[in-house]
Amino acid sequence: MSNIVWKIKTFEEFTVPELYSVLKARIDVFVIEQNCPYPDLDNYDQKAVHIWAEEEGQVLAYCRVFDKGIKYDETSFGRVLTTEQARGKSLGKLLIKYAVETIENRFHTSEIKISAQDYLLRFYAEFGFVDTGKKYLEDDIPHTEMIRK
Protein backbone atom coordinates (compact mmCIF):
# COMPACT_ATOMS: atom_id res chain seq x y z
CA MET A 1 0.00 0.00 0.00
CA SER A 2 2.71 2.44 -0.98
CA ASN A 3 1.29 4.39 -3.91
CA ILE A 4 -1.96 5.58 -2.39
CA VAL A 5 -3.12 8.92 -3.78
CA TRP A 6 -5.86 10.98 -2.10
CA LYS A 7 -8.06 13.13 -4.32
CA ILE A 8 -10.64 15.81 -3.56
CA LYS A 9 -12.73 16.95 -6.53
CA THR A 10 -16.03 18.52 -7.45
CA PHE A 11 -18.24 16.68 -9.94
CA GLU A 12 -17.02 18.86 -12.82
CA GLU A 13 -13.40 18.07 -11.97
CA PHE A 14 -13.77 14.27 -12.35
CA THR A 15 -12.12 12.60 -15.29
CA VAL A 16 -14.32 9.94 -16.89
CA PRO A 17 -12.11 7.07 -15.58
CA GLU A 18 -12.20 8.54 -12.05
CA LEU A 19 -15.99 8.82 -12.10
CA TYR A 20 -16.29 5.26 -13.38
CA SER A 21 -13.99 3.94 -10.62
CA VAL A 22 -15.88 5.80 -7.89
CA LEU A 23 -19.30 4.65 -9.10
CA LYS A 24 -18.02 1.08 -9.45
CA ALA A 25 -16.75 1.14 -5.86
CA ARG A 26 -20.11 2.44 -4.61
CA ILE A 27 -22.07 -0.21 -6.51
CA ASP A 28 -19.65 -2.97 -5.40
CA VAL A 29 -19.99 -2.07 -1.71
CA PHE A 30 -23.50 -0.72 -1.29
CA VAL A 31 -25.45 -2.73 -3.88
CA ILE A 32 -23.59 -6.01 -4.37
CA GLU A 33 -21.79 -6.58 -1.06
CA GLN A 34 -24.63 -5.27 1.15
CA ASN A 35 -27.15 -6.96 -1.16
CA CYS A 36 -29.20 -3.80 -1.35
CA PRO A 37 -30.67 -2.58 -4.63
CA TYR A 38 -31.07 1.16 -4.17
CA PRO A 39 -30.80 4.25 -6.41
CA ASP A 40 -27.12 5.12 -5.97
CA LEU A 41 -27.26 7.73 -8.73
CA ASP A 42 -29.45 10.27 -6.95
CA ASN A 43 -28.53 13.56 -8.68
CA TYR A 44 -26.64 14.72 -5.59
CA ASP A 45 -23.19 13.88 -6.96
CA GLN A 46 -23.28 17.09 -8.98
CA LYS A 47 -23.60 19.11 -5.73
CA ALA A 48 -20.98 17.19 -3.74
CA VAL A 49 -17.25 17.42 -3.12
CA HIS A 50 -15.84 13.91 -3.61
CA ILE A 51 -12.95 12.55 -1.53
CA TRP A 52 -11.23 9.27 -2.25
CA ALA A 53 -8.05 7.24 -2.00
CA GLU A 54 -6.89 5.31 -5.02
CA GLU A 55 -4.03 3.06 -5.97
CA GLU A 56 -3.31 2.34 -9.63
CA GLY A 57 -6.75 3.62 -10.56
CA GLN A 58 -8.58 1.42 -8.04
CA VAL A 59 -10.69 3.22 -5.44
CA LEU A 60 -9.80 2.11 -1.90
CA ALA A 61 -11.90 4.51 0.19
CA TYR A 62 -14.49 7.14 -0.73
CA CYS A 63 -17.06 9.59 0.56
CA ARG A 64 -18.87 12.68 -0.65
CA VAL A 65 -19.41 15.87 1.32
CA PHE A 66 -22.11 18.52 1.10
CA ASP A 67 -22.33 22.15 2.04
CA LYS A 68 -25.11 23.42 4.30
CA GLY A 69 -28.63 23.29 2.89
CA ILE A 70 -28.20 20.41 0.43
CA LYS A 71 -28.90 17.25 2.44
CA TYR A 72 -29.59 18.95 5.79
CA ASP A 73 -29.49 22.46 7.21
CA GLU A 74 -25.99 21.46 8.34
CA THR A 75 -23.09 20.26 6.22
CA SER A 76 -22.91 16.50 5.79
CA PHE A 77 -21.10 13.58 4.23
CA GLY A 78 -22.25 10.19 2.99
CA ARG A 79 -21.62 7.17 0.76
CA VAL A 80 -18.70 6.38 3.08
CA LEU A 81 -16.94 3.21 2.01
CA THR A 82 -13.74 1.24 2.10
CA THR A 83 -13.44 -1.34 -0.68
CA GLU A 84 -12.90 -4.97 0.22
CA GLN A 85 -9.20 -5.11 -0.66
CA ALA A 86 -8.45 -1.98 1.37
CA ARG A 87 -10.00 -2.91 4.73
CA GLY A 88 -8.02 -3.15 7.94
CA LYS A 89 -5.56 -0.46 6.87
CA SER A 90 -7.14 2.49 8.75
CA LEU A 91 -8.08 4.20 5.49
CA GLY A 92 -11.60 4.73 6.83
CA LYS A 93 -10.28 6.79 9.73
CA LEU A 94 -8.14 8.87 7.41
CA LEU A 95 -11.14 9.33 5.11
CA ILE A 96 -13.35 10.75 7.89
CA LYS A 97 -10.49 12.97 9.08
CA TYR A 98 -10.19 14.37 5.55
CA ALA A 99 -13.98 14.74 5.21
CA VAL A 100 -14.17 16.78 8.42
CA GLU A 101 -11.15 18.89 7.42
CA THR A 102 -12.62 19.50 3.94
CA ILE A 103 -15.91 20.67 5.47
CA GLU A 104 -14.10 22.94 7.93
CA ASN A 105 -11.83 24.41 5.24
CA ARG A 106 -14.31 24.76 2.36
CA PHE A 107 -17.56 25.43 4.20
CA HIS A 108 -16.14 27.13 7.32
CA THR A 109 -18.11 25.17 9.91
CA SER A 110 -17.57 22.26 12.28
CA GLU A 111 -21.26 21.38 12.47
CA ILE A 112 -21.90 18.20 10.49
CA LYS A 113 -24.96 15.93 10.37
CA ILE A 114 -24.74 12.38 9.04
CA SER A 115 -26.91 9.32 8.58
CA ALA A 116 -24.79 6.48 9.99
CA GLN A 117 -25.27 2.76 9.54
CA ASP A 118 -25.81 1.49 13.08
CA TYR A 119 -22.78 -0.80 13.19
CA LEU A 120 -20.58 2.30 12.66
CA LEU A 121 -21.89 4.41 15.58
CA ARG A 122 -18.81 3.77 17.74
CA PHE A 123 -16.53 4.53 14.77
CA TYR A 124 -18.14 7.94 14.18
CA ALA A 125 -18.21 8.70 17.92
CA GLU A 126 -14.39 8.67 17.78
CA PHE A 127 -14.64 11.79 15.59
CA GLY A 128 -16.96 13.67 17.93
CA PHE A 129 -20.28 12.61 16.39
CA VAL A 130 -23.17 12.21 18.83
CA ASP A 131 -26.28 10.05 18.41
CA THR A 132 -29.31 12.37 18.12
CA GLY A 133 -31.67 9.51 19.06
CA LYS A 134 -33.29 9.54 15.62
CA LYS A 135 -33.32 5.95 14.29
CA TYR A 136 -34.74 4.77 10.98
CA LEU A 137 -34.44 2.24 8.18
CA GLU A 138 -32.80 3.47 5.01
CA ASP A 139 -33.00 0.94 2.18
CA ASP A 140 -33.83 -1.70 4.85
CA ILE A 141 -30.58 -1.00 6.75
CA PRO A 142 -30.78 0.45 10.31
CA HIS A 143 -29.42 4.00 10.47
CA THR A 144 -29.01 6.62 13.17
CA GLU A 145 -28.77 10.36 12.72
CA MET A 146 -25.57 11.75 14.24
CA ILE A 147 -24.34 15.30 14.66
CA ARG A 148 -21.00 16.91 15.35
CA LYS A 149 -21.02 20.44 16.76
C-alpha positions, -999 to 999 in steps of 0.1 A, spaced: 0 0 0 27 24 -10 13 44 -39 -20 56 -24 -31 89 -38 -59 110 -21 -81 131 -43 -106 158 -36 -127 169 -65 -160 185 -74 -182 167 -99 -170 189 -128 -134 181 -120 -138 143 -123 -121 126 -153 -143 99 -169 -121 71 -156 -122 85 -120 -160 88 -121 -163 53 -134 -140 39 -106 -159 58 -79 -193 47 -91 -180 11 -95 -168 11 -59 -201 24 -46 -221 -2 -65 -196 -30 -54 -200 -21 -17 -235 -7 -13 -254 -27 -39 -236 -60 -44 -218 -66 -11 -246 -53 11 -272 -70 -12 -292 -38 -13 -307 -26 -46 -311 12 -42 -308 42 -64 -271 51 -60 -273 77 -87 -294 103 -69 -285 136 -87 -266 147 -56 -232 139 -70 -233 171 -90 -236 191 -57 -210 172 -37 -173 174 -31 -158 139 -36 -130 126 -15 -112 93 -23 -81 72 -20 -69 53 -50 -40 31 -60 -33 23 -96 -68 36 -106 -86 14 -80 -107 32 -54 -98 21 -19 -119 45 2 -145 71 -7 -171 96 6 -189 127 -7 -194 159 13 -221 185 11 -223 222 20 -251 234 43 -286 233 29 -282 204 4 -289 173 24 -296 189 58 -295 225 72 -260 215 83 -231 203 62 -229 165 58 -211 136 42 -222 102 30 -216 72 8 -187 64 31 -169 32 20 -137 12 21 -134 -13 -7 -129 -50 2 -92 -51 -7 -84 -20 14 -100 -29 47 -80 -31 79 -56 -5 69 -71 25 88 -81 42 55 -116 47 68 -103 68 97 -81 89 74 -111 93 51 -133 107 79 -105 130 91 -102 144 56 -140 147 52 -142 168 84 -111 189 74 -126 195 39 -159 207 55 -141 229 79 -118 244 52 -143 248 24 -176 254 42 -161 271 73 -181 252 99 -176 223 123 -213 214 125 -219 182 105 -250 159 104 -247 124 90 -269 93 86 -248 65 100 -253 28 95 -258 15 131 -228 -8 132 -206 23 127 -219 44 156 -188 38 177 -165 45 148 -181 79 142 -182 87 179 -144 87 178 -146 118 156 -170 137 179 -203 126 164 -232 122 188 -263 100 184 -293 124 181 -317 95 191 -333 95 156 -333 59 143 -347 48 110 -344 22 82 -328 35 50 -330 9 22 -338 -17 49 -306 -10 68 -308 4 103 -294 40 105 -290 66 132 -288 104 127 -256 117 142 -243 153 147 -210 169 153 -210 204 168 
